[in-house]
Structure formats: C-alpha cells, structure tokens
Amino acid sequence: MADGVTVGRAPRRPRAGRLALVGGSAAALVTTAGFRPLTRRWPAAIGATLLAAFATELPRPTAALTGGVALVAARRGAGRTVVGRVGLALATGSVAALLTLDRRARATDGVLRGALVGAFGSSGPEPEPATWLSPRAVTAPRRFRAAGARDVAYGPHGTANLLDVWRHPDLPDDAGAPVLVEIHGGAWSSGRKEGEGNPLMAYLVSRGWVCVTLNYRLGPRHRWPAMIDDVRAALGWVHTHIAEHGGDPGFVAVSGGSAGAHLAALAALTGRDDDHSRVDAAVTLYGIYDLTTDDGSGTLDELLAETMMSGTPADWAGASPTHRVTADAPPFFVLHGTGDAIVVPDQSRGLVRALRAVSRAPVAYAELPYAQHAFDTLPTPRTMLVVRAVEAFLVGVLGRRPARPGATAIVAGRGPGGAPDAADGGR
C-alpha cells in the first residue's frame, strides 16, 4: 500500500518542477521586457510591447498570477527538485521586480503634476482626486455614443469619412460644451474610430464635454496627404455642426496617440479659421513628430514607404509637426513613456523643444516611467492618472471647468462664487 502511494505521488515532483520553471521563466521574461524593451525593430517591437505591458501597465495582476503559479508548484513539491527551485527563485525575483514597476507606475502622478506646474505655474489647475473605477464607468463609452450620434458622414469617402459624437444623456442641447476630437492611431494603415481614447473621452463626457471620434482614409490604399485632409475635413464638420449636439465650436481641442498623435499635432499646428480647421489645444501621446529622422529601428522607413508616403526624407519635412511649429501654435500637452519600444521618446522631446523655443502658448511635457506604447488603451491606474491630468490641462487652457449635467460651471480650481471646490481637489 505504501509502495502504491509512493509510486502514485512521485511523478508529481518533476511535473511541479517544470511548472515552476515555466512559470518563473515566463515571469522573468515579461519583467525584463518591462524594464528594458526586448527589441525596437519593427514589426517585432509590437510583440515586445504587448509582452512588456503585462509588467508595466498590469504589474499587480501579473505579480498575483506569478505568485499563484509558484505557490501551486511549491505545494506540489517543486522545491524538492533543482529545476523547481530555479523556477521558484525566478518567480520570487519577478514578483519583487513587478512590485517595483507598480510603485514607479504610481509615481506617474508626480510626473504629471510637475508637467502641469511647468505649463501653468503653481496656481494652475490640478487633477481631480483619484477614485475607484465604478462598474458604470466601464459601460460609459456605449452609453455616451448612444446619447450622441453615430456614423455621421463628414466627407465623400464612404466609411472612411464617418464620425461619432459622444455626449452625456443629460447634457442640454444648448449647453455650449467644449469639444475634444480624438484621432485614432494604427500606423496610418489600420484602426477605427471606436478603438482608442475611450477612457479619456468617457471621463470628459461625464464632466460636461462633447467628444468626437473619426475614421479617416488609411494606407497603403490611400497615400499622404489623404489622412490629414480627412482630419481637417472632420474639424470643419465639427466647427459647422457641433453646436447641434450641445458643443461649442469656440473651443475645439484634438487628441491622439501614435499615428493619431502625429495627425493631431499637425492639424493643431496648421489649422486655420478661414477653413474651419482651427484647433485650440492639443494632447498628443507617444507620437511620431519628425518624419525625417529615425532611431535605427526601421519603423519610419517601413511605415512611411510601405503604408503612407513615397519619396525621400527630404520630402517628409512638410508632414512633420516638429518642422511646422510657429509662435502661434496652440497649447500642447505631450506625453510619452520611457519604455516605448515602437516610438522612441526622442520624438516627443524634439517636438517639445521646438514648441518651447518659439510658441507663446503653454507647453506641458510628461515622460512617464516605463510606460509602453498605447499604454492608455485600458483604464489602468496609470491611464486614469493621465486622464485626470489631461482634463486638468484642458481646463487650464479653457479657463473653467464645464458644468456637469445638472450642475453649475466653475472657474478652474474654484467653486461657484470663488470658493474652493471639493470636487476639484479642494484647492
């Protein structure tokens, strides 16, 4: 009987050891990618970014999963084999490193506040206090799209020229709410209006903004300047029609990430009143702003030549926001993650240097520790810190916090009548 029990249990130790080694090795790989990109070569950098995101954007769940696998393996006897002990050691080290990344991600708050102070001074608007993400917030994009308008044609190019308007169900038709236009990324060759910026737009709409998100023509079927022409056409629609949806054409901001950041920045720097493409503020995340330079990864060479634009780098300067900066540039908030494996932070640094050299408007720049490309896709703690900071930046430019549906508008940082407002951080 004893022999039978021994024979039945003995194979569990090698299996437990292998489980510990596989789990620990996977965790170590993910954690290593979080601290330093495994590759910046395109398109392999896409996979490296997805891998690293588990460590930098979801460090606590990843640490919990790693610890759980290690605990199961240990209970099955993994610690009694050399392979198992190696795996458990890797898991233990990975959990410690993941918790370090979590602390650094939460330090994003200080970076963002510093960026706002740099743009507006110490008396400028502050982000609203952090709160738990309610279950209702998860369904906000669907509710706010339903309350607005979907698949509105703004140009002649079929589904490529459709936009959605997001608004709060209780927003009055004559609210005159400030407007944010979100431009999706996707390497100028993929993506759609439903796919990006949802945490930011849901947050703003809940606070009395109207948001617009749009499709535009994509490469390689369509070539430059089709993309920026469509963005300008959509801005023209916004200036002409957004009042019908409760928005104020007197304040139109743009935002976008990656290729969307490039288009948003270029639209902001080249917009004009005479063709209704004026932009009053820009928020750009992890974008490419100088198409004439590359970091050696091949990202620009492949993306531009194969999906968007022909010619040589000398021909691309006119499409580069960094080369289009003037003293009349609108206020900018530029954000980039130090861990971005797809677009190096030098792209954002170059744009910020150009803006600060000549622009008369506020320029905020936040370099987020270990953040990945497209880090704001999910409403993670870091994403919500960024969303609150972006709202504060836009409030600083606008000069007031819009009235939430059913409430009274307040001056930035002050309640009605000039009293400090608790919802605004009690300043």
Long-range contacts (C-beta under 8 A, 24 or more apart in sequence): 12-76, 12-77, 13-76, 13-77, 13-78, 13-80, 13-81, 13-84, 14-81, 14-83, 15-76, 16-73, 16-74, 16-76, 16-77, 16-78, 16-81, 16-84, 17-73, 17-77, 17-78, 17-81, 17-82, 17-83, 17-84, 17-87, 18-83, 18-87, 19-69, 19-72, 19-73, 19-76, 19-78, 19-87, 20-69, 20-70, 20-73, 20-74, 20-78, 20-83, 20-84, 20-85, 20-86, 20-87, 20-88, 20-91, 21-83, 21-84, 21-86, 21-87, 21-90, 22-87, 23-66, 23-69, 23-70, 23-73, 23-87, 23-91, 24-66, 24-70, 24-86, 24-87, 24-88, 24-89, 24-90, 24-91, 24-94, 25-87, 25-90, 27-62, 27-66, 27-69, 27-90, 27-91, 27-94, 27-95, 27-98, 28-90, 28-93, 28-94, 30-54, 30-55, 30-62, 30-94, 31-55, 31-93, 31-94, 31-97, 31-98, 31-101, 34-59, 34-97, 34-98, 34-101, 34-339, 34-370, 35-97, 35-101, 35-339, 35-370, 36-339, 37-339, 37-340, 37-341, 38-341, 39-341, 40-295, 40-296, 40-297, 40-299, 40-341, 40-342, 40-344, 41-297, 41-298, 42-297, 42-298, 42-299, 42-302, 42-303, 42-342, 43-302, 45-297, 45-299, 45-341, 45-342, 46-342, 48-341, 49-340, 49-341, 49-342, 49-372, 49-373, 49-374, 52-339, 52-341, 52-372, 53-372, 53-375, 55-97, 55-98, 55-101, 56-101, 56-105, 56-337, 56-339, 56-370, 56-371, 56-372, 56-375, 57-105, 57-371, 57-372, 57-375, 57-378, 57-380, 57-382, 57-383, 58-378, 58-380, 59-98, 59-99, 59-101, 59-102, 59-105, 60-98, 60-99, 60-102, 62-98, 63-94, 63-95, 63-98, 63-99, 63-102, 66-91, 66-94, 66-95, 66-98, 67-91, 67-95, 70-95, 101-370, 104-369, 104-370, 105-369, 105-370, 105-371, 105-381, 105-382, 106-381, 106-382, 106-385, 107-369, 108-366, 108-368, 108-369, 108-371, 108-382, 108-385, 108-386, 109-385, 111-366, 111-367, 111-368, 111-369, 112-366, 112-385, 112-386, 112-388, 112-389, 113-389, 114-366, 115-333, 115-364, 115-365, 115-366, 115-389, 116-364, 116-389, 116-392, 116-393, 116-396, 118-364, 118-365, 119-331, 119-333, 119-362, 119-363, 119-364, 119-393, 119-396, 120-362, 120-364, 120-396, 123-413, 124-392, 124-396, 124-412, 124-413, 125-392, 125-393, 125-395, 125-396, 125-401, 125-412, 125-413, 125-424, 126-392, 126-413, 126-424, 126-425, 126-427, 127-385, 127-388, 127-389, 127-391, 127-392, 127-425, 128-388, 128-391, 128-392, 128-423, 128-424, 128-425, 129-425, 130-384, 130-385, 130-388, 133-379, 133-384, 137-202, 137-206, 137-379, 138-379, 140-202, 140-205, 140-206, 141-166, 141-198, 141-201, 141-202, 143-169, 144-168, 144-169, 144-201, 144-202, 144-205, 144-206, 144-211, 147-171, 148-210, 148-245, 149-245, 152-237, 154-214, 154-233, 154-234, 154-236, 154-237, 155-230, 155-233, 155-234, 155-237, 157-217, 157-230, 159-215, 160-215, 160-216, 160-217, 160-218, 160-222, 160-230, 161-215, 161-216, 161-217, 161-230, 161-233, 161-234, 162-193, 162-214, 162-215, 163-193, 163-212, 163-213, 163-214, 163-215, 163-234, 163-237, 164-193, 164-194, 164-212, 164-213, 164-214, 165-210, 165-211, 165-212, 165-242, 165-245, 165-247, 166-201, 166-202, 166-205, 166-210, 166-211, 166-212, 166-213, 167-205, 167-210, 167-211, 167-245, 167-246, 167-247, 168-205, 168-206, 168-208, 168-405, 169-405, 170-405, 170-406, 171-208, 171-210, 171-246, 171-405, 172-246, 172-405, 173-244, 173-245, 173-246, 174-246, 175-208, 175-210, 175-246, 175-247, 175-402, 175-403, 176-243, 176-246, 176-247, 176-248, 176-250, 177-208, 177-209, 177-210, 177-246, 177-247, 177-248, 177-402, 178-209, 178-210, 178-247, 178-248, 178-251, 178-252, 178-253, 178-394, 178-398, 178-402, 179-209, 179-210, 179-211, 179-212, 179-238, 179-242, 179-247, 179-248, 179-249, 179-251, 179-252, 179-253, 180-204, 180-209, 180-210, 180-211, 180-212, 180-252, 180-253, 180-254, 180-255, 180-394, 181-211, 181-212, 181-213, 181-214, 181-234, 181-235, 181-238, 181-252, 181-253, 181-254, 181-255, 181-264, 182-211, 182-212, 182-213, 182-214, 182-254, 182-255, 182-256, 182-260, 183-213, 183-214, 183-216, 183-231, 183-254, 183-255, 183-256, 183-260, 183-261, 183-263, 183-264, 183-267, 184-213, 184-214, 184-215, 184-256, 184-257, 184-260, 185-256, 185-257, 185-258, 185-259, 185-260, 185-261, 185-374, 186-218, 186-258, 186-259, 186-260, 187-258, 187-259, 187-303, 187-307, 188-218, 188-219, 188-224, 188-227, 188-259, 188-262, 188-303, 188-307, 188-308, 189-218, 189-219, 189-220, 189-303, 189-307, 189-308, 190-218, 191-218, 191-259, 191-260, 196-256, 196-257, 196-260, 196-374, 196-377, 197-255, 197-256, 197-257, 197-376, 198-379, 199-376, 199-378, 199-379, 199-383, 199-384, 199-387, 200-255, 200-376, 200-386, 200-387, 200-390, 203-384, 203-387, 203-388, 203-391, 204-391, 204-394, 206-404, 207-391, 207-401, 207-402, 207-404, 208-401, 208-402, 208-403, 208-404, 208-405, 208-407, 208-409, 209-402, 210-242, 210-245, 210-246, 210-247, 212-238, 212-242, 216-263, 219-306, 219-307, 219-308, 219-309, 220-306, 220-307, 220-308, 223-308, 223-309, 223-310, 224-308, 224-309, 224-319, 225-319, 227-259, 227-263, 227-308, 228-263, 228-266, 228-267, 228-319, 231-263, 231-264, 231-267, 232-267, 232-271, 232-275, 232-277, 235-267, 235-271, 235-276, 235-277, 235-278, 235-279, 236-275, 236-276, 236-277, 239-276, 239-277, 239-278, 240-276, 251-280, 251-281, 251-398, 252-278, 252-279, 252-280, 253-279, 253-280, 253-281, 253-282, 253-283, 253-394, 253-397, 254-279, 254-281, 254-282, 254-283, 255-282, 255-283, 255-284, 255-285, 255-390, 256-284, 256-285, 256-287, 257-284, 257-285, 257-286, 257-287, 257-374, 257-376, 258-285, 258-286, 258-287, 258-288, 258-342, 258-343, 258-373, 258-374, 259-287, 259-288, 260-287, 261-285, 261-286, 261-287, 261-288, 261-289, 262-287, 262-288, 262-289, 262-321, 265-289, 265-321, 265-332, 265-351, 266-319, 266-320, 266-321, 266-324, 268-329, 268-330, 268-332, 269-321, 269-324, 269-325, 269-326, 269-329, 270-324, 271-330, 279-330, 280-330, 280-331, 280-397, 281-330, 281-331, 281-332, 281-333, 281-393, 281-394, 281-397, 281-398, 282-330, 282-331, 282-332, 282-333, 283-332, 283-333, 283-335, 283-390, 283-393, 283-394, 284-332, 284-333, 284-334, 284-335, 284-348, 284-351, 285-334, 285-335, 285-336, 285-376, 285-386, 286-335, 286-336, 286-337, 286-340, 286-342, 286-343, 286-348, 286-373, 286-374, 286-375, 287-321, 287-334, 287-336, 287-343, 287-347, 287-348, 287-351, 288-343, 288-347, 289-320, 289-321, 289-322, 289-347, 289-348, 289-350, 289-351, 290-320, 290-321, 290-322, 290-323, 290-347, 290-350, 290-351, 291-316, 291-317, 291-319, 291-320, 292-316, 292-317, 292-320, 292-323, 293-350, 295-344, 295-346, 297-344, 299-342, 299-343, 321-351, 322-350, 322-351, 322-354, 325-351, 325-354, 325-355, 325-357, 325-358, 325-359, 326-358, 326-359, 327-358, 327-359, 327-360, 328-359, 328-360, 329-355, 329-358, 329-359, 329-361, 330-361, 331-361, 331-362, 331-363, 331-364, 331-393, 331-396, 331-397, 332-359, 332-361, 332-362, 332-363, 332-364, 333-364, 333-365, 333-366, 333-389, 333-390, 333-393, 334-363, 334-364, 334-365, 334-366, 335-365, 335-366, 335-367, 335-368, 335-386, 336-366, 336-367, 336-368, 336-371, 337-367, 337-368, 337-369, 337-370, 337-371, 337-372, 337-373, 337-375, 338-367, 338-368, 338-369, 338-370, 338-371, 339-369, 339-370, 339-371, 339-372, 340-371, 340-372, 340-373, 341-372, 341-373, 342-373, 343-373, 362-396, 362-397, 364-393
